[in-house]
């Protein structure tokens, strides 16, 4: 993508933020038995185009700022440097912490709402200040709306963990205040161009050990057997190319304890099939930065509203690392995927990239939905998804997939019914693997008996 692409994104971004600010998504109340709510902040800035710095001649160089900060979205985007600039979004890479299901993940700043927070918006502002030292309540920051609130459930979908509330903020200054990552929570902070998030060349996969979350349900032996048999699951992801990175240099292990020939040289291709620790482990700030799962899901609606308007089409169906299981999934979902692609490309899908509001009945709360919903599934959900028939439309798993009945969002619509076929593929795979193993064991036993009988 070129500078011309940036101009197109800037133009579209003004329209999108204006729509979101004028038509905020409805509040989703906490369901009965779930008190936890969390908020995240999608923070946008525009990086000014390059201009030569004049010689200072010993004097302080003044930064060209408007007489007063822009007070509206229109005022901000009317500035020439904004129209020629490059929009960016802020991400954090969470510090590695044992027992934290989001340890080492790429995310938006935010966290749990505390009792002293006035509302969910206040929680997003407070958590951002605490995690990265950025104050969102200054005159140089505009709150420009929100993205759909959603219920986040466990991998197995049996328990709602929290209500997640994403808010959008726009920094209006040419320069950004200093960012200071809180080392116990944030390993690093990264500014990423929207052009990179929208680029097809940076789309990739993240491999996840789906058996890890089954261990406590099935025991260590079955857990290892499932992992050895089924390998890992691959989810759609975006490889992030930061324009600017800030590290929490005081975190343990920032300087490697070993160096030279002692450093691991195992590349990413070996991580998926052989279980080598992925980017969520130690030294995560030095590993490739991948955006996937819940965070990519939160941003899916937003990204699909920006040119070239292909964020959903770039998304890839989840599959497995084991070749024969991957082949079975491909065969058994082929007609489903082709029909879904035809439906999506035929124009029968509702008008894209326009916020619309859908109210559900009082039992399932109210939620607003754009045309695309989170593109990734949970780590363990596919094995059990077919058993859940009564999900709310605004419920998602921790990996970000909306699994509600008859979803109104693009990726959710494309996936609706997909995992029923995946479950069939898994059943066929396990059956033929079991038969093959049994047959091999019988053959080996007979061969052994013949040899031992001949020796006698």
C-alpha angles and dihedrals in degrees: 000000000000137000088274088060089053090054091051091049092048091052093048092043091059090054094045095049091046091053093047093049093049096042109036118187116255123262116262110213120220111264119241111285094019117097100160117104127174133191132201132193123225100201118196129191133170116231108219119238117260117278125174114255110236119229111272098213088207095307128112113264110234118224112231104241129158118259088254130010115264110267097197138042090244092054091050096050093044090072116103095225090055093050089052095041136094118248116226137187127215122235133178129208108218120232117255111261127170113244094016110124089206095046111146094000124142107245148151116267112266145089149180121342113244126213091250093057111105092216143333092284090055089052091055091050094047095046091049091052092048097044102043106007094244117141112214094184097075129110089253094062127073124198102221104182138279144275124237114299113229143189111244115208134187121271090264091048093229097114134038108229099190149317110266118210118191119197129189124224129184121208107212102191127096089231126045123225116254114282120218116187115216099236098214091056108022126046096183145349123222135190110211126189116241085228088065093049090052098043118111091210092066096051112114142143135268117213116218131187099233091183093065093077091048095058096092091046101047104023131247097285096052089040092057091044092052091047093048093046102040101028115199135324122242122219132189112267143166121231106224123222106195120213088200133012133193120193131204092233094185095066115113112268096021087132108045114246089218130040146173114028091359094069115099114255097185108131130217094266090068096048098072104051099030102041098243109168111272131218092288091072131079121326087022091158089065096048127089111287112235126182113207143124122031097357094050086047093054090052098041094089091047097047093049089060092063130076133302080033094213104112092115095043090053090057116106129214115253115255141157137271096227106093100220093046090047089052092051091050090049093050096045095046099039098099091041092053093046093051091047092049091049091050092049095047096042093072094246090119113095119267108299129234096016120117112239129179123226121186120202126196123282092262095063097031126232126289137171119226134195122201098277132048131195112307103213136074130221121270096253104017100098093068092057105024095102090063094062113082103153106058117145113247090242095051120108134176121243088265090060106251117141104223099177122136113272096355120209096213129091104243092037089053091048090051098041103121094005096112094051085065092043089055090054090050090051091049092050091046095051092045096052091042090052091048092047092049092048092048092049091048091051091048092048091048093050091047090051091048092052093050095046090046091051091051091053 
